[in-house]
Every structure is written in structure tokens, then in C-alpha cells.
């Protein structure tokens, strides 16, 4: 019996391509790098913020990647470019009546429910963001805990641990 549904944000709950592309077009020149072309960004859209910055800067320096990441906080994000699919709130509200809902995303915690996504937050029992787990095993355990309304799931919220999930691992989350 299906008890919980876990959603991704970018490309599932929201069409964020244009908003994220716009962000990187503004961020990279501010950091001293060339802005990505649409074609370049299309190959990076599915990656986390840090991974995208690492690729665009071509830097292996954690200090440089962190410097550019911090600049992102002061770079305008045009929430008007972030859109929800037609009828999304109604579908999510309906699903929340019968299932526990969660989000697993490579977005950083501060941006999980930004812009029009804020309207959906009330329907989700939990969210797993970039900073929340040490490894893929914790993500899987966390999702299982969501299904069972486990206290363990609640202890994972707000974890101080920061991880980087490589793209191959992230792609296997849905398998």
C-alpha cells in the first residue's frame, strides 16, 4: 500500500530552468567568470548549486567554490521566472489528504520553498535538502522514516552535516 510520495523540486514541482539560468547569467560575471550560454546551462540544470559552480569556474579550490557560492546569496533570483505547473496546488492538496508528502532535492534548505513553492509548503510533512544528510544511506533511511512517521525522521531535520552527492548517486535516487 502506498503511504508516502516524495517529490523533487526542479523540473517536477516547479519549472525553474529560466529562473536558475537567469541566476547563473548574473552570478558568474559578478564572480569574475563568463556567464554560461543557454546550451551550456542545459547540461548543468540538474546539478546542485555547488556542482554547477564548480563546473562553471573550472576550479578545484574549495575556497573559490565557497566564495562564489556565498555571492549567490546576494545575487537576485527572479522568482517570477519560477513557475508551478497548472493545477499543481490542487493536485498536491488532494494527494496530501491520503498520503504523507515529502521533498528530496539538491536545493539548499533556504530555497526549497521559495516563490510560488511557498504556497505548497503546508502540504509537505518534511523535506530533504542538500545540507541534511551525510550520505545516500541517510537519504534512503530518511525516506523510509517519512513513510512510517518515525521520530528518526524528525531528528534529521536541521542537521548541521553538509554533503556533496555526486551526480551518479543523485540520479540513482529515483531508481
C-alpha positions as CSV (number, residue, x, y, z in Angstrom):
1,X,0.0,0.0,0.0
2,X,1.3,3.4,-1.0
3,X,1.8,5.6,2.1
4,X,4.1,8.4,1.1
5,X,5.1,10.3,-2.1
6,X,8.5,12.0,-2.4
7,X,8.9,14.8,-4.9
8,X,11.9,16.6,-6.5
9,X,11.5,20.3,-6.9
10,X,13.3,21.4,-10.1
11,X,11.5,20.1,-13.1
12,X,8.9,18.3,-11.1
13,X,7.1,20.6,-8.6
14,X,8.3,23.7,-10.4
15,X,9.7,24.8,-13.8
16,X,12.8,26.6,-12.5
17,X,15.0,26.4,-15.6
18,X,14.6,30.1,-16.6
19,X,14.9,31.4,-13.0
20,X,18.1,29.3,-12.4
21,X,19.6,30.1,-15.8
22,X,19.0,33.8,-15.1
23,X,20.7,33.5,-11.7
24,X,23.8,31.9,-13.2
25,X,23.9,34.5,-16.0
26,X,24.1,37.2,-13.3
27,X,26.2,35.3,-10.7
28,X,29.1,34.2,-12.8
29,X,30.2,37.6,-14.1
30,X,29.9,39.0,-10.6
31,X,32.3,36.3,-9.5
32,X,34.7,37.1,-12.4
33,X,33.7,34.3,-14.7
34,X,32.0,34.1,-18.1
35,X,28.2,33.7,-17.9
36,X,27.0,30.3,-19.2
37,X,25.2,30.1,-22.5
38,X,21.8,28.5,-22.6
39,X,23.3,25.5,-24.3
40,X,26.0,25.2,-21.5
41,X,23.4,25.6,-18.8
42,X,21.1,23.0,-20.3
43,X,23.7,20.3,-19.5
44,X,24.1,21.6,-15.9
45,X,20.5,22.3,-14.9
46,X,20.0,19.0,-13.0
47,X,23.1,19.6,-10.8
48,X,23.3,21.2,-7.4
49,X,24.4,24.8,-6.9
50,X,27.9,23.8,-5.7
51,X,28.4,21.3,-8.5
52,X,27.3,23.8,-11.1
53,X,29.6,26.5,-9.7
54,X,32.5,24.0,-9.6
55,X,31.9,23.2,-13.3
56,X,31.5,26.8,-14.5
57,X,34.5,28.0,-12.6
58,X,36.6,25.0,-13.6
59,X,38.0,25.3,-10.1
60,X,39.1,22.5,-7.7
61,X,39.6,25.0,-4.9
62,X,37.0,24.6,-2.2
63,X,37.7,28.2,-1.1
64,X,36.9,29.5,-4.6
65,X,33.7,27.4,-4.9
66,X,32.6,28.6,-1.4
67,X,33.4,32.3,-2.4
68,X,31.2,32.1,-5.5
69,X,28.5,30.2,-3.6
70,X,28.4,33.0,-1.0
71,X,28.0,35.5,-3.8
72,X,24.9,33.7,-4.9
73,X,23.1,34.8,-1.7
74,X,23.4,38.4,-2.8
75,X,22.5,37.7,-6.5
76,X,18.9,38.4,-7.5
77,X,16.8,35.4,-8.1
78,X,13.8,36.3,-10.3
79,X,11.0,34.4,-8.7
80,X,8.6,35.5,-11.4
81,X,10.5,33.1,-13.7
82,X,9.9,30.2,-11.3
83,X,6.5,28.7,-12.2
84,X,4.3,25.9,-11.0
85,X,2.5,23.5,-13.4
86,X,-1.1,24.4,-13.9
87,X,-3.2,22.8,-11.2
88,X,-0.2,21.8,-9.1
89,X,-1.5,23.2,-5.8
90,X,-4.8,21.4,-6.2
91,X,-3.1,18.1,-7.0
92,X,-0.7,18.4,-4.1
93,X,-3.5,19.3,-1.7
94,X,-5.5,16.3,-2.9
95,X,-2.6,13.9,-2.5
96,X,-1.9,15.3,1.0
97,X,-5.3,14.1,2.1
98,X,-4.3,10.4,1.6
99,X,-0.5,10.3,1.7
100,X,2.4,11.7,3.6
101,X,4.3,14.1,1.2
102,X,8.0,14.8,1.2
103,X,10.6,16.5,-0.9
104,X,14.1,15.3,-1.7
105,X,16.1,17.9,-3.6
106,X,19.6,19.1,-4.3
107,X,18.5,22.7,-3.5
108,X,19.9,24.2,-0.4
109,X,17.4,24.4,2.5
110,X,16.8,28.2,2.2
111,X,15.4,27.7,-1.3
112,X,13.3,24.6,-1.1
113,X,10.0,26.6,-0.7
114,X,10.8,29.9,-2.4
115,X,8.5,32.0,-4.6
116,X,5.4,30.1,-5.7
117,X,6.6,27.0,-3.9
118,X,5.8,28.7,-0.6
119,X,2.1,28.0,-1.4
120,X,2.8,24.3,-1.3
121,X,4.8,24.1,1.9
122,X,1.8,23.4,4.1
123,X,1.1,20.1,2.3
124,X,4.5,18.6,3.0
125,X,5.5,16.8,6.2
126,X,9.2,17.0,5.5
127,X,11.9,18.0,3.1
128,X,15.4,16.7,2.5
129,X,17.7,19.4,1.2
130,X,21.4,19.5,0.2
131,X,22.6,20.0,3.7
132,X,20.6,17.4,5.5
133,X,22.4,14.2,5.2
134,X,25.9,12.7,5.3
135,X,25.4,10.1,2.6
136,X,22.9,8.4,0.3
137,X,22.2,5.8,3.0
138,X,20.8,8.5,5.3
139,X,18.6,9.8,2.5
140,X,17.1,6.3,2.0
141,X,16.7,5.8,5.7
142,X,15.1,9.3,6.0
143,X,12.6,8.5,3.2
144,X,11.6,5.2,5.0
145,X,11.2,7.1,8.2
146,X,8.9,9.5,6.4
147,X,6.6,6.7,5.4
148,X,6.5,5.4,9.0
149,X,6.2,8.8,10.7
150,X,9.3,7.9,12.6
151,X,10.9,10.1,15.2
152,X,14.2,9.4,13.5
153,X,12.9,11.5,10.5
154,X,12.3,14.4,12.8
155,X,15.8,14.2,14.3
156,X,17.4,14.6,10.8
157,X,15.7,17.9,10.2
158,X,18.1,20.7,10.8
159,X,21.2,18.5,10.7
160,X,24.4,20.5,10.5
161,X,26.1,18.0,8.3
162,X,26.9,19.2,4.8
163,X,27.5,16.7,2.0
164,X,28.1,16.7,-1.7
165,X,26.2,13.9,-3.5
166,X,27.8,13.2,-6.9
167,X,25.6,13.2,-9.9
168,X,25.6,9.4,-10.5
169,X,24.4,8.9,-6.9
170,X,21.8,11.6,-7.2
171,X,20.5,10.1,-10.5
172,X,20.0,6.8,-8.7
173,X,17.8,8.2,-6.1
174,X,14.7,7.6,-8.2
175,X,15.7,4.0,-9.1
